[in-house]
Amino acid sequence: MTKLKRVLAGTMCLTMAGSMLTACGDSSSSSGSAADVAPVEQKKEGSEDSKNTIKIYVWNQEFQGLFRRYYPEYDAEKSGYDTTKNEKTGTGDDFLKDGKKVVWVVNENQGNNYQDKLDDALKKQADSDDKVDMFLIEADYALKYVNSGYTQPLKDIGITDDDTKEMYQYTKDVATATDGTLRAVSWQATPGLFAYRRDIAKEVLGTDDPAKVQEALADWDKFNDVAKKMKDKGYFMLSGYDDSYRTFSNNMSKPWVENDTIQVDDMLMKWVDQTKDFTDNGYNNKTSLWDDTWSADQGPSGKVFGFFYSTWGINFTLKGNSLEKSVDDGGKEEVGNGIYGQYAVCEGPAAYFWGGTWLCCATGSDNTDTVADIMKKMTCDGDIATNITKDTQDYTNNKSAMDAIASSDYASDFLGGQNHIALFAAAAPNIKMDKTTSYDQGLNEKFQAAFKDYFNGNATKDEALENFYKAAIELYPNLKKPS
């Protein structure tokens, strides 16, 4: 833990300029003292309406759904939530049983949009009587917020070491500030696997058994060999350019930034070389993450063998995309089973993790007791963690609960009866995030975007790299390219 905090301090620090969140350029200025993360002084008290409203910043509806379904203090009847269908049927606000209203502020994550909107709200927090109470963050930029004065130490709102003792250590390491205080908690851990089509595996490899498929994909040379076999049979190994990215980027030997200098790790260039080879040989379908064709490739009409996904991706994205969707004559969307049950998972050619979501209590919140209770129930309660995993197939951040499911007869209908929790349970304790910096989201996005011109033959590799540096420095003017 001490070693990790030194690394984190060396790769990122936050300083306050007025009341703005600003990434500081001099890594030597991060001393690891409490002064690095001194709270922002609140100049104005929240209004009565603010004190009776829980304002939460998010970038999608995932946590909203979990909150409505599993938080014991959620008032489903008053909020218009149908517990039998597990969906919000009313269009009004959400409410807690004590009468407080819950307001969700949703801003899309892509292109730093979520961070920009959140930063604007946090820098106004001290002078506003309408307080932000809780906000969510991702692994790619967690350090920016936990090392700022805009997050409260969780011990100050009543969350103890005993409360978090069952959490995977890496989920706490990445949310620990340079002063040693835990500043955020997560309900999930996110080891990654390779999700593949059982029907295609049987046709091309002669088996859909996860252990045997894993043997065929055990390293990158074998993975590439199978890609050729897939092409020969009329299938794509992967959907697009970005699908294997995290298996490389999460195995980098150095952080993205050190001493304000951008570092392009050799693993990233291996991803570039593999993706160029896959593109030129027709082993991928030339899609990008989240685009319509990429989503369709996961469904009944798809010709793609597999997808690299972590926990949330399998239950939250792949499962939805696997369904058959159509519109009837009356314009109503109809959803069929599609290829539900035709996926399975194996470890794949490299261990990796992807993503994760953490909950932060905003400095200046006038509802810290409620925020603390949400955090305890949604991230520390073993029974709730067990129920979330059994109901949604997500992998939750409770070691004892997950080990119990891993060793049980639990079976995922979506994955053809496989107990994928056992694979996740084996991988999760080994996740390390000691290469994380505050710049990861922006640099990952700019790197992937810049090299698409190279994959498509519109730029040389050197030109794409130069274009990446230019885009990265435009986004983060305090950074520089290597000399």
Buried (B, 14 or more C-beta within 10 A) or exposed (E): EEEBBBBBBBBBBBBBEEBEBBBBBEBEEBEBEBEBBEBBEBEEEBBEEBBBBBBBBBBBEBBBBBBBBBBEBBBBEBBBBEEEEEEBEEEEEBBBEEEBBBBBBEBEBEBBEBBEBBBEBBBEBBEBEBBBBBBBBBBBBBBBBBBBBBBBBBEEBBBEEEBBEBBBBBBBBBBBBBBBBBBBBBBBBBBBBBBBBBEBBEBBBEBBBBEEBBEBBBEBEBBBEBBEBBBEEEBBBBBBBBBBBBBBBBBBEEBBBBEBEBBBBEBBBBBBEBBBBBBEEBBBBBBBBEEEEBBBBBBBEBBBBBBBBBBBBBBBBBBBBBBBBEEEEEEEEEEEEBBBBBBBBBBBBBBBBBBBBBBBBBBBBBBBEBBBBBBBBBBBBBEBBBBBBBEBBBBBBBBEBBBBBBEEEBEBEBBBEBBBBBBBBEBBEEBEBBBBBBBBBBBBBBBBBBBBBBBEEEBEEEEBBBBBBEBBBEBBEEBBBEE
